[in-house]
Amino acid sequence: MTGAPLVVLDPCVLANFSLCDTLLRLAEPPRLFEPKWSEEIIRETARTLELKLGWPHSLTAHFEKELRANFGEAWIIGYESLIPRMTNDEKDRHVTAAALHGEASIILTLNLRHFRPEHMAPWGIMAQHPQSFLSEVFRQEQALVMAKLEQQAADRGRSLSQLLDILRGTVPDFITTVSAAISRK
């Protein structure tokens, strides 16, 4: 990929742990994109992890500590004055404002209806489902993505097939693309 794009990760993407793990691995050197988020995005992610998924606070605190340690440049600050100018879903205007202020051209979200094209286009931002994004990254950097997926599976004590099965529930088109490439080998 030419130049790592700046990409804001919506809380729903960060709270999906296997997907988040995959995305953050692709954002580690050699980088396929540069992840971005704000304090508010991380607070919303922690609330989801704790209240909806039952994570203990100690685990979400550790997750945030790891994000700060490994992606210190990802934090967008100073965007709050832009929130009232955003026209997308009110609950997610902070995400769009952070993307605009952080000069990110993409918001990765599982909730595209809160980021409709007519609300994003005036700011030069595109909301994208992770499977579309991952499929495009895979088409451009297949060998590197495969290596990172294989490492993720190994680090989690799983086979690549087991990891792909887990990811299939969230990003089925991406997994179909990866599986097709594996079968061609």
SULTA-V475194 format. One record per pair of residues at least 12 apart in sequence whose ideal C-beta (glycine too) atoms are under 7 Angstrom apart, sorted by the first residue. I is the first residue (numbers start at 1). J is the second residue. Records with the same first field share a line. If there is no record, write none. Layout:
I->J ; J
//
This chain:
1->32 ; 137 ; 140 ; 141
4->31 ; 32 ; 33 ; 34
5->33 ; 34 ; 105 ; 106
6->34 ; 36 ; 102 ; 103 ; 104 ; 105
7->33 ; 34 ; 35 ; 36 ; 104 ; 106 ; 108
8->36 ; 37 ; 95 ; 98 ; 99 ; 102 ; 104 ; 107
9->23 ; 35 ; 37 ; 108
10->95 ; 107 ; 108 ; 109 ; 111
11->41 ; 44 ; 45 ; 48
12->109 ; 110 ; 111
13->108 ; 109 ; 110 ; 130
14->45
15->45 ; 48 ; 49 ; 53
16->170
18->166 ; 167
19->130 ; 167 ; 170 ; 171
21->152
22->152 ; 167
23->35 ; 130
25->148 ; 152
26->137 ; 145 ; 148
30->144
32->137 ; 141 ; 144
35->71 ; 74
36->74 ; 76 ; 102 ; 104
37->74 ; 75 ; 76
38->75 ; 76 ; 79 ; 94 ; 98
40->94
41->95 ; 98
42->64 ; 67
46->60 ; 64
76->98 ; 101 ; 102
78->101
79->97 ; 98 ; 101
82->97 ; 100 ; 101
83->97
87->119
88->114 ; 115 ; 116 ; 119 ; 120
89->114
91->114
92->114 ; 115
95->107
96->115 ; 123 ; 125
99->125
100->123 ; 125
104->125
105->124 ; 125 ; 126
106->126 ; 128 ; 133
107->125 ; 127
108->128 ; 130 ; 133
109->127
110->129 ; 130
112->127 ; 129
115->127
130->171
131->171 ; 172 ; 173 ; 174
134->171 ; 174
135->173 ; 174 ; 177
138->174 ; 177 ; 178
142->181
149->163
164->178 ; 179
//
